[in-house]
Amino acid sequence: MIVTVTRSGGFAGLTKHGELDTSAEPDADRLEAAARALGAKDLGTGRPQPDRYVYRLEVRDAQDADATRQTVHTVAEQDVDAATAWLLDRVLSS
């Protein structure tokens, strides 16, 4: 599974991008479970608040080279729960 995160907004308005192939990670099961759980969650309004981040998450199968069947989620910083925060941190720090 490939998880891509783009963080935008914040006080300085900077953008940060990260991508992680879960198959190469020792905690792949936990990463993939957190990514799959995004579809079942209420991720909030996605409306940014002043000086806060907005995250765009793209999830796709590693064999889907042209990303034709990717899932895209947008979540505002104030709507991020603990499991999603962990996933975002792992992808952005990779």
Sequence and secondary structure as in RCSB ss.txt:
>XXXX:A:sequence
MIVTVTRSGGFAGLTKHGELDTSAEPDADRLEAAARALGAKDLGTGRPQPDRYVYRLEVRDAQDADATRQTVHTV
AEQDVDAATAWLLDRVLSS
>XXXX:A:secstr
 EEEEEEEESSS   EEEEEEGGGSTTHHHHHHHHHHGGGS        TT EEEEEEEE TT TT TT EEEEE
EGGG  HHHHHHHHHHHT 
